[in-house]
Amino acid sequence: MPDPVKSIPLLSKATAVSTGRTITEAPKQKTFDAVVQGTGAVTATVVFEGSNNGFAGNVGTLLATLNLSGTTSAADGIYHDAPWSAVRARVTAISGAGAVVDAAMGV
């Protein structure tokens, strides 16, 4: 039987444009997902970035962009198969009444 997937939070309850925590020693094979929740129409853009230099200059390499849009909630995710010494998630846009974003990495 395969090992269960472990979920590692990258962003928790983000309500504005922000950068989540950096996870070091990310495995080669991983998934990223994000969800936006709120009241009525909600939207958010979440980018996932990788770095092999600790995000020097606060700059990372774009791994994926998830554009979320829905009524009260929306979610999306991707699979990524490349090694990075560090990964993070950033909310680059968010709108809607009470909109909050969570993002995670599955390993």
ZATOR-487052 format. One record per atom (N, C-alpha, C): residue number from 1; residue in one letter; atom name; z, x, y. Coordinates in pm, 1 decimal. Example, Ala and Ser with C-alpha at 12.3 -4.5 7.8 and 13.67 -1.06 7.14 Angstrom:
# residues 2
1;A;N;780.0;1319.0;-569.0;
1;A;CA;780.0;1230.0;-450.0;
1;A;C;780.0;1320.0;-330.0;
2;S;N;708.0;1285.0;-225.0;
2;S;CA;714.0;1367.0;-106.0;
2;S;C;787.0;1290.0;3.0;
***
This chain:
# residues 107
1;M;N;0.0;84.8;-118.1;
1;M;CA;0.0;0.0;0.0;
1;M;C;0.0;89.3;124.3;
2;P;N;-83.1;58.4;224.6;
2;P;CA;-88.3;140.8;345.7;
2;P;C;40.8;130.6;425.9;
3;D;N;65.3;235.6;504.0;
3;D;CA;182.5;234.9;591.4;
3;D;C;165.7;127.9;699.5;
4;P;N;274.6;63.5;740.6;
4;P;CA;264.9;-37.2;846.3;
4;P;C;230.7;29.0;980.1;
5;V;N;164.2;-46.5;1066.5;
5;V;CA;129.5;2.9;1199.3;
5;V;C;253.6;-0.4;1287.1;
6;K;N;274.2;108.2;1361.3;
6;K;CA;385.3;117.2;1454.5;
6;K;C;331.6;94.7;1595.0;
7;S;N;394.8;8.1;1671.7;
7;S;CA;353.6;-21.3;1808.5;
7;S;C;437.7;59.5;1906.3;
8;I;N;369.9;135.3;1993.2;
8;I;CA;437.5;217.8;2093.5;
8;I;C;403.4;162.1;2231.6;
9;P;N;502.3;108.8;2304.6;
9;P;CA;474.6;52.6;2437.4;
9;P;C;427.0;159.3;2535.6;
10;L;N;322.2;127.8;2610.4;
10;L;CA;272.7;215.7;2716.4;
10;L;C;303.1;157.9;2853.9;
11;L;N;296.8;25.7;2865.1;
11;L;CA;330.2;-47.4;2987.9;
11;L;C;416.7;-166.5;2949.2;
12;S;N;517.4;-196.6;3029.5;
12;S;CA;603.8;-309.9;2999.3;
12;S;C;627.7;-391.8;3126.2;
13;K;N;579.4;-516.6;3123.1;
13;K;CA;601.7;-612.6;3232.0;
13;K;C;555.8;-560.5;3368.2;
14;A;N;439.5;-496.3;3372.8;
14;A;CA;384.4;-447.9;3499.8;
14;A;C;337.4;-567.5;3582.9;
15;T;N;377.0;-571.3;3708.3;
15;T;CA;340.0;-681.8;3797.5;
15;T;C;251.7;-636.3;3913.0;
16;A;N;217.8;-508.1;3915.1;
16;A;CA;135.8;-451.9;4022.6;
16;A;C;55.6;-335.3;3967.0;
17;V;N;-36.5;-284.6;4046.3;
17;V;CA;-110.6;-165.0;4007.8;
17;V;C;-8.7;-54.7;3980.1;
18;S;N;-14.7;2.9;3859.9;
18;S;CA;85.9;101.5;3821.1;
18;S;C;38.7;183.0;3701.7;
19;T;N;109.7;292.0;3677.3;
19;T;CA;82.1;379.4;3563.3;
19;T;C;200.0;372.9;3467.7;
20;G;N;169.6;353.5;3340.0;
20;G;CA;273.4;348.3;3237.9;
20;G;C;318.8;487.1;3196.4;
21;R;N;403.0;490.4;3096.5;
21;R;CA;457.0;617.2;3050.4;
21;R;C;353.1;696.6;2971.8;
22;T;N;368.2;828.0;2973.4;
22;T;CA;279.7;917.0;2898.9;
22;T;C;336.7;939.5;2759.9;
23;I;N;252.2;923.8;2660.7;
23;I;CA;290.6;950.3;2521.8;
23;I;C;224.8;1081.4;2480.5;
24;T;N;303.9;1177.3;2438.0;
24;T;CA;249.9;1305.6;2394.9;
24;T;C;236.6;1307.4;2242.7;
25;E;N;151.9;1393.9;2196.8;
25;E;CA;125.6;1409.0;2053.8;
25;E;C;74.7;1278.6;1992.3;
26;A;N;-19.6;1216.2;2060.5;
26;A;CA;-81.0;1093.6;2008.9;
26;A;C;-166.2;1128.1;1887.1;
27;P;N;-160.2;1048.6;1782.9;
27;P;CA;-242.0;1077.0;1664.3;
27;P;C;-390.4;1057.3;1693.3;
28;K;N;-474.3;1113.1;1608.0;
28;K;CA;-618.5;1101.0;1626.6;
28;K;C;-662.2;954.7;1618.2;
29;Q;N;-620.6;884.6;1515.4;
29;Q;CA;-660.0;745.1;1497.3;
29;Q;C;-553.0;653.8;1555.8;
30;K;N;-596.2;567.9;1648.5;
30;K;CA;-501.5;479.8;1716.3;
30;K;C;-574.1;356.8;1770.4;
31;T;N;-498.2;256.2;1799.8;
31;T;CA;-552.1;138.8;1867.4;
31;T;C;-479.2;122.9;1999.8;
32;F;N;-546.8;61.3;2094.7;
32;F;CA;-485.7;26.5;2222.7;
32;F;C;-505.6;-122.5;2243.0;
33;D;N;-403.1;-189.1;2295.7;
33;D;CA;-420.3;-329.1;2330.9;
33;D;C;-339.5;-360.6;2455.5;
34;A;N;-381.0;-468.2;2523.5;
34;A;CA;-313.1;-511.9;2644.5;
34;A;C;-316.9;-663.4;2651.0;
35;V;N;-216.1;-718.7;2717.5;
35;V;CA;-208.9;-864.0;2737.3;
35;V;C;-160.3;-891.0;2878.9;
36;V;N;-219.8;-991.1;2942.6;
36;V;CA;-171.8;-1039.4;3071.5;
36;V;C;-124.4;-1182.2;3050.0;
37;Q;N;-10.0;-1216.1;3111.3;
37;Q;CA;44.6;-1351.2;3102.0;
37;Q;C;90.2;-1395.2;3239.8;
38;G;N;84.0;-1525.0;3263.8;
38;G;CA;128.6;-1579.4;3390.9;
38;G;C;112.0;-1729.5;3391.1;
39;T;N;96.1;-1786.9;3511.0;
39;T;CA;79.3;-1930.0;3527.0;
39;T;C;-58.8;-1956.8;3584.6;
40;G;N;-136.1;-2039.6;3517.1;
40;G;CA;-271.1;-2068.3;3564.7;
40;G;C;-365.4;-1953.5;3534.5;
41;A;N;-461.8;-1933.9;3623.9;
41;A;CA;-561.3;-1827.8;3603.6;
41;A;C;-497.6;-1690.8;3626.5;
42;V;N;-513.1;-1602.1;3528.4;
42;V;CA;-460.2;-1465.8;3538.2;
42;V;C;-570.4;-1367.0;3502.7;
43;T;N;-570.0;-1253.1;3570.0;
43;T;CA;-663.9;-1145.8;3539.2;
43;T;C;-593.6;-1012.0;3553.9;
44;A;N;-642.1;-914.2;3480.0;
44;A;CA;-592.4;-777.3;3493.5;
44;A;C;-696.7;-682.0;3436.9;
45;T;N;-699.6;-563.2;3492.1;
45;T;CA;-779.8;-455.0;3437.6;
45;T;C;-684.3;-343.7;3397.6;
46;V;N;-695.3;-302.2;3272.1;
46;V;CA;-609.2;-196.4;3219.2;
46;V;C;-699.7;-84.7;3167.9;
47;V;N;-671.9;37.9;3211.8;
47;V;CA;-746.1;153.1;3162.0;
47;V;C;-653.3;238.5;3076.7;
48;F;N;-710.1;294.5;2972.1;
48;F;CA;-638.4;388.0;2886.4;
48;F;C;-700.4;524.6;2907.1;
49;E;N;-615.7;625.3;2926.3;
49;E;CA;-662.5;759.9;2955.6;
49;E;C;-601.7;860.4;2859.4;
50;G;N;-675.5;969.7;2836.9;
50;G;CA;-626.8;1079.8;2756.1;
50;G;C;-629.9;1207.9;2836.5;
51;S;N;-548.7;1305.9;2792.4;
51;S;CA;-546.3;1435.6;2859.7;
51;S;C;-501.4;1541.7;2760.2;
52;N;N;-557.9;1659.8;2775.6;
52;N;CA;-512.2;1775.0;2697.9;
52;N;C;-442.0;1877.0;2787.1;
53;N;N;-416.3;1838.7;2913.4;
53;N;CA;-346.2;1929.8;3005.0;
53;N;C;-229.5;1861.2;3075.5;
54;G;N;-173.7;1761.2;3012.8;
54;G;CA;-56.5;1693.5;3069.0;
54;G;C;-84.2;1613.5;3194.5;
55;F;N;-207.0;1564.7;3209.7;
55;F;CA;-246.8;1487.9;3326.4;
55;F;C;-226.8;1568.5;3454.9;
56;A;N;-268.1;1696.4;3448.4;
56;A;CA;-259.1;1783.8;3565.7;
56;A;C;-330.0;1719.3;3683.3;
57;G;N;-266.7;1721.7;3797.7;
57;G;CA;-323.4;1657.5;3915.9;
57;G;C;-325.2;1506.5;3904.6;
58;N;N;-251.4;1452.0;3808.9;
58;N;CA;-243.5;1308.4;3782.2;
58;N;C;-380.2;1249.5;3746.5;
59;V;N;-466.7;1331.0;3683.1;
59;V;CA;-601.2;1288.5;3645.8;
59;V;C;-613.9;1290.4;3494.1;
60;G;N;-675.5;1185.0;3439.9;
60;G;CA;-699.9;1177.5;3296.1;
60;G;C;-844.3;1142.4;3267.0;
61;T;N;-881.6;1152.7;3140.9;
61;T;CA;-1016.0;1116.8;3095.2;
61;T;C;-1014.4;971.5;3049.5;
62;L;N;-1107.0;891.9;3099.1;
62;L;CA;-1113.2;750.8;3062.8;
62;L;C;-1149.4;734.8;2915.9;
63;L;N;-1064.2;664.8;2841.9;
63;L;CA;-1089.8;635.1;2700.6;
63;L;C;-1140.4;492.6;2683.2;
64;A;N;-1088.9;400.9;2763.2;
64;A;CA;-1129.6;259.7;2750.4;
64;A;C;-1085.4;182.2;2873.9;
65;T;N;-1160.0;76.4;2904.1;
65;T;CA;-1124.2;-19.0;3008.5;
65;T;C;-1121.2;-157.6;2946.3;
66;L;N;-1010.8;-228.0;2961.2;
66;L;CA;-998.9;-366.2;2913.1;
66;L;C;-989.9;-458.1;3034.5;
67;N;N;-1084.7;-550.4;3046.0;
67;N;CA;-1084.9;-650.5;3152.2;
67;N;C;-1033.6;-781.1;3092.8;
68;L;N;-916.5;-822.4;3136.8;
68;L;CA;-849.8;-940.6;3082.3;
68;L;C;-860.2;-1056.0;3181.2;
69;S;N;-894.8;-1173.9;3130.6;
69;S;CA;-906.3;-1291.1;3216.6;
69;S;C;-886.3;-1416.0;3132.3;
70;G;N;-798.3;-1506.0;3178.2;
70;G;CA;-775.5;-1627.5;3102.6;
70;G;C;-688.7;-1725.5;3178.7;
71;T;N;-656.4;-1834.8;3111.8;
71;T;CA;-567.0;-1935.6;3167.3;
71;T;C;-432.6;-1920.3;3097.4;
72;T;N;-334.8;-1877.3;3167.6;
72;T;CA;-196.9;-1844.5;3127.0;
72;T;C;-184.7;-1714.2;3047.2;
73;S;N;-290.0;-1671.2;2976.2;
73;S;CA;-281.9;-1541.8;2906.4;
73;S;C;-420.4;-1495.2;2862.2;
74;A;N;-430.0;-1366.2;2837.6;
74;A;CA;-552.2;-1306.6;2783.7;
74;A;C;-514.0;-1173.7;2720.4;
75;A;N;-586.1;-1136.3;2615.1;
75;A;CA;-557.4;-1010.6;2545.8;
75;A;C;-686.7;-949.3;2495.2;
76;D;N;-684.2;-817.6;2475.9;
76;D;CA;-797.6;-746.2;2419.1;
76;D;C;-745.3;-614.6;2363.6;
77;G;N;-827.3;-550.0;2283.3;
77;G;CA;-787.0;-422.8;2225.5;
77;G;C;-906.7;-343.8;2177.1;
78;I;N;-884.7;-216.4;2149.1;
78;I;CA;-990.6;-128.4;2100.0;
78;I;C;-932.3;-29.4;1999.4;
79;Y;N;-1020.5;27.9;1919.4;
79;Y;CA;-985.9;134.7;1825.8;
79;Y;C;-1039.4;264.7;1883.5;
80;H;N;-960.9;372.3;1875.4;
80;H;CA;-1002.3;501.9;1928.0;
80;H;C;-976.6;608.9;1823.6;
81;D;N;-1077.0;691.8;1798.1;
81;D;CA;-1067.9;793.1;1692.4;
81;D;C;-1103.4;931.0;1747.1;
82;A;N;-1018.1;983.6;1833.0;
82;A;CA;-1035.4;1118.7;1885.3;
82;A;C;-897.7;1173.0;1923.8;
83;P;N;-873.9;1301.0;1899.8;
83;P;CA;-742.3;1357.4;1931.2;
83;P;C;-723.9;1386.8;2080.2;
84;W;N;-610.2;1350.4;2133.2;
84;W;CA;-569.1;1383.1;2269.1;
84;W;C;-422.6;1423.3;2262.8;
85;S;N;-382.8;1523.0;2340.6;
85;S;CA;-242.7;1565.1;2337.0;
85;S;C;-152.5;1466.9;2410.4;
86;A;N;-211.8;1384.9;2498.0;
86;A;CA;-133.7;1284.4;2570.1;
86;A;C;-222.8;1165.4;2603.1;
87;V;N;-163.9;1045.7;2603.3;
87;V;CA;-234.4;923.3;2642.1;
87;V;C;-143.6;840.5;2731.2;
88;R;N;-205.4;753.5;2810.9;
88;R;CA;-129.2;661.9;2896.6;
88;R;C;-215.9;540.7;2927.9;
89;A;N;-152.4;438.6;2983.5;
89;A;CA;-222.7;318.7;3029.2;
89;A;C;-192.8;299.5;3177.2;
90;R;N;-291.8;245.5;3249.4;
90;R;CA;-274.6;214.0;3391.1;
90;R;C;-328.2;75.2;3420.3;
91;V;N;-254.8;-1.3;3499.8;
91;V;CA;-305.0;-128.1;3552.5;
91;V;C;-376.5;-93.4;3682.8;
92;T;N;-506.3;-123.4;3688.7;
92;T;CA;-582.3;-93.3;3810.5;
92;T;C;-608.2;-217.5;3894.7;
93;A;N;-585.8;-335.6;3836.9;
93;A;CA;-598.0;-461.6;3911.6;
93;A;C;-519.0;-568.4;3836.8;
94;I;N;-456.3;-657.9;3913.1;
94;I;CA;-381.6;-769.0;3852.5;
94;I;C;-376.0;-883.4;3953.3;
95;S;N;-395.8;-1006.2;3903.9;
95;S;CA;-385.6;-1121.9;3992.9;
95;S;C;-344.7;-1244.8;3913.1;
96;G;N;-290.3;-1342.1;3985.3;
96;G;CA;-247.0;-1466.6;3925.1;
96;G;C;-99.1;-1486.9;3944.7;
97;A;N;-58.3;-1612.9;3949.2;
97;A;CA;81.9;-1647.2;3970.8;
97;A;C;168.6;-1593.4;3857.4;
98;G;N;265.1;-1510.1;3891.4;
98;G;CA;358.2;-1456.1;3793.3;
98;G;C;294.6;-1364.6;3690.3;
99;A;N;177.8;-1307.6;3721.0;
99;A;CA;106.5;-1225.2;3623.5;
99;A;C;184.5;-1098.5;3588.5;
100;V;N;197.0;-1072.9;3458.9;
100;V;CA;260.2;-950.9;3407.8;
100;V;C;172.7;-894.1;3296.5;
101;V;N;171.3;-761.9;3285.6;
101;V;CA;88.0;-693.7;3186.8;
101;V;C;173.9;-608.0;3096.3;
102;D;N;144.1;-615.7;2967.8;
102;D;CA;202.6;-526.1;2868.4;
102;D;C;87.1;-455.9;2797.9;
103;A;N;108.1;-328.7;2762.8;
103;A;CA;6.3;-254.0;2688.4;
103;A;C;76.7;-165.4;2587.7;
104;A;N;8.8;-143.7;2474.9;
104;A;CA;69.3;-64.9;2367.2;
104;A;C;-35.6;15.6;2293.4;
105;M;N;12.6;113.6;2218.5;
105;M;CA;-70.9;193.1;2130.1;
105;M;C;-21.1;169.4;1987.1;
106;G;N;-112.2;140.6;1897.3;
106;G;CA;-76.2;123.5;1756.7;
106;G;C;-114.7;248.2;1678.6;
107;V;N;-19.6;296.5;1597.8;
107;V;CA;-44.2;416.9;1517.1;
107;V;C;-3.2;392.8;1373.4;
***
